[in-house]
Amino acid sequence: MDRIYRFTRKYQAAAARQMEALTAELELSPQPISVQAFQDESGVMGISDLPSDFAEYLESPEAFPEDDPELFDEEIRQWREEGQFVLHLGCEYWISGDGYVVHTD
């Protein structure tokens, strides 16, 4: 079977060199991007502003009687302040404001 990705040190080093050369050739530099919420027709892939637990809490806080509402509110405030979002690809990938995956479920 021919794999697309080869996780060897030699392959990774070559890929990194190619990426550096392409970045220099195209004069690319890190820049902020804008992300908008969406969901595909199948409901499998999309982007949302909040993790599902936070969204459910905002829709029905009474469904979380054992949880501390002030803690939830603070977590949601902090989430938004940091510019985080959720990428849905079969599961939730929490993405930080600077583009790193910080949690998966």
C-alpha positions as CSV (number, residue, x, y, z in Angstrom):
1,M,0.0,0.0,0.0
2,D,1.4,3.4,-1.0
3,R,0.9,5.9,1.8
4,I,0.6,9.7,1.2
5,Y,2.4,10.6,4.4
6,R,5.8,9.2,5.4
7,F,6.7,9.8,8.9
8,T,10.4,9.4,8.7
9,R,13.0,12.0,9.8
10,K,14.4,12.2,6.3
11,Y,10.9,12.8,4.8
12,Q,10.0,15.4,7.5
13,A,13.3,17.2,7.0
14,A,12.8,17.4,3.2
15,A,9.2,18.6,3.6
16,A,10.4,21.3,6.0
17,R,13.1,22.4,3.6
18,Q,10.5,22.6,0.8
19,M,8.1,24.6,2.9
20,E,10.8,27.0,3.9
21,A,11.8,27.5,0.2
22,L,8.2,28.0,-0.9
23,T,7.5,30.4,1.9
24,A,10.6,32.5,0.9
25,E,9.8,32.3,-2.8
26,L,6.2,33.5,-2.2
27,E,7.3,36.0,0.5
28,L,4.8,34.6,2.9
29,S,4.7,35.7,6.6
30,P,2.4,34.7,9.5
31,Q,-0.7,36.9,9.4
32,P,-4.0,36.8,11.3
33,I,-6.9,35.1,9.6
34,S,-10.6,35.4,10.0
35,V,-12.7,32.3,10.7
36,Q,-16.5,32.1,10.3
37,A,-18.8,29.5,11.7
38,F,-20.3,27.0,9.2
39,Q,-21.4,23.4,8.9
40,D,-21.5,21.1,5.9
41,E,-24.7,19.4,4.7
42,S,-23.8,16.1,6.4
43,G,-23.2,17.8,9.7
44,V,-19.8,16.1,10.0
45,M,-17.5,19.0,9.2
46,G,-17.6,22.6,10.3
47,I,-16.5,25.4,12.5
48,S,-18.3,26.8,15.6
49,D,-17.6,29.6,18.0
50,L,-17.9,27.5,21.1
51,P,-17.4,23.9,22.2
52,S,-20.7,21.9,22.4
53,D,-20.8,22.0,26.2
54,F,-20.5,25.8,26.3
55,A,-23.2,26.2,23.6
56,E,-25.5,23.7,25.4
57,Y,-25.0,25.6,28.7
58,L,-25.9,29.0,27.0
59,E,-29.0,27.4,25.5
60,S,-30.2,25.6,28.6
61,P,-28.4,26.6,31.8
62,E,-30.9,24.7,33.8
63,A,-29.6,21.5,32.3
64,F,-26.4,22.0,34.3
65,P,-27.7,22.2,37.9
66,E,-24.6,20.6,39.4
67,D,-22.2,23.0,37.7
68,D,-21.2,26.5,38.8
69,P,-22.8,29.1,36.5
70,E,-20.1,31.7,37.3
71,L,-17.4,29.3,36.3
72,F,-19.1,28.5,33.0
73,D,-19.6,32.2,32.3
74,E,-15.9,32.9,33.1
75,E,-14.7,30.0,30.9
76,I,-16.9,31.2,28.0
77,R,-15.7,34.9,28.5
78,Q,-12.1,33.7,28.5
79,W,-12.6,31.5,25.4
80,R,-14.0,34.4,23.4
81,E,-11.4,36.8,24.7
82,E,-8.6,34.4,23.5
83,G,-10.3,34.1,20.0
84,Q,-10.6,30.3,20.2
85,F,-12.9,28.3,18.0
86,V,-13.9,24.6,17.3
87,L,-13.1,22.7,14.2
88,H,-15.5,19.7,13.7
89,L,-14.1,16.8,11.7
90,G,-15.8,13.8,13.2
91,C,-14.9,15.1,16.7
92,E,-14.2,18.5,18.2
93,Y,-10.7,20.1,17.8
94,W,-10.4,23.2,20.0
95,I,-8.2,25.7,18.2
96,S,-6.4,28.5,20.0
97,G,-6.4,32.0,18.8
98,D,-3.0,31.5,17.3
99,G,-4.0,28.4,15.4
100,Y,-2.8,25.5,17.6
101,V,-5.0,22.5,18.5
102,V,-5.2,22.7,22.3
103,H,-7.8,19.9,22.9
104,T,-9.7,17.1,21.2
105,D,-12.6,15.1,22.4
